Amino acid sequence: MAFNDIKKLKEILELGIKNSSNVFVVGHNNPDFDSIGSSIGLARLVKEYNKDVYIIVDDLKLNLQSGIVTVMDSVKDNYTFIKKKDIDKLVSDTSLLLVTDVNKKSMISVGDMLDRFGDIVVIDHHTENEDSIITPYKFVDLSVSSASEVVTRILNSSKIKYDANVANALLAGIELDTKRFRYNTSPTTHDAAEKLQINGADDDDISDLFLEEFDDYCRISNLIVNGTLIYKYSDTLGVSFTLNRNEPKKIYRVEDCAKSAVKMLSFKKIDAAFSLGYVSNNEIHISARGNGRVDVSKVMMELGGGGNETCAGCKVESEDIFEVEKKLMDSVKIGVDPSEKLYKTPKLLRKKQVKR
Ligand SMILES: [Mn+2]
C-alpha cells in the first residue's frame, strides 16, 4: 500500500496542496526534533503555493521538551501552530492533512477525526501495522534517516528557498534521528545536511538544542531521589520503581519519565526500570526500560500499553498512582522468563530515605 518513491511523493504533495483549500500538518504526539522539523519544512512547502497552513501541536507546552519550544518559537512569526480544538472552524472536505514522522492513528492528536479532512498524505520512516492510517498517499521508507531528510530533499529539488530557522529545524531533525550522523546516514542524508547548512543552518544553534536544560536535569534527578524503590524479584534480578513519593500528584513530561527510567537502568544490578508520573490531572504515564531479562513490553501490555522488549510504555487513567504502582509491581512477573526462580514476594532492596 505504501510507496517509497520520493519523486512520486513530491508530485502528490504538489498536486494535493494545489487542489486543497487549506493544509494541516501533524507529527506524532510528544513531538521530537524530527517530527517538528519536518512539520515546519512541510509548512514551508505549502506556503510556496500560497495556501493557509496550520501545524497541529496538541501537547501542553509544559509537556514539551525545551528544545522543541525553542524551535517552535524561532519560526512562530511565519508559521501558525494550533491545537486540536482550533481545527473545527478551519477544516473542510477540501482540506489536506499532511502526517509526518508517524503513520499510526493512535500516535497523532487528530487520529479520531481523520474523516474530516479531504485527503491525507503520510510521510514517514517507521514500520506500519494494523493501526496505520489508510490512504493511497502513504510514503514510508524505512531506509531514510528521518522525515526531515525527505522534506529537505523535496524542498531542495523544488528549488524552494527557506530561511535559517527552517534550515535549523530540519537539520535538528536529521541530527536527532541519526544520533548526530552516527547511524542511518546515506550520501543523500549528508547532501541534505550540506544544503541546509548552505541555507543558514548553524551547528552551534543545533548543539544548543541538544544540550540539556539544568531545570530538566534537576526535575529528573529529584524524581529519582524522591521516590525510587528497588526490589529484588530473584537472587539476581533487580527492578526499580520511580515516582515522586513526596508529591505524587506533581505533573511530569513523558520525557521526564523516560529519562529517569533510562538513568535507573544505567545502574548496576538494575535489570528493569519503571518510572511513573502524572502527565495531566488523572492520567499517569509509565516509562519502562529493560536490559532484556524482563520483557518490559509484556509488562506494559498488561496495563494496556506496548513497546518492545527493552523499551515500552503506557498511559493509565487513575486518581491513585500508588495503586497503579502496586499493579505494576505484580505485573513485572509476567515479563520474566518462566525459567527464572522468583521469590514469592519480591524483596525491598533499597528504599530511598527522603530527607527534606
Ligand atoms: Mn523520525
Residues whose N, C-alpha, C, O or C-beta is under 5 A from the ligand:
A	BS01	MN	D34 D101 S146 A147 D177
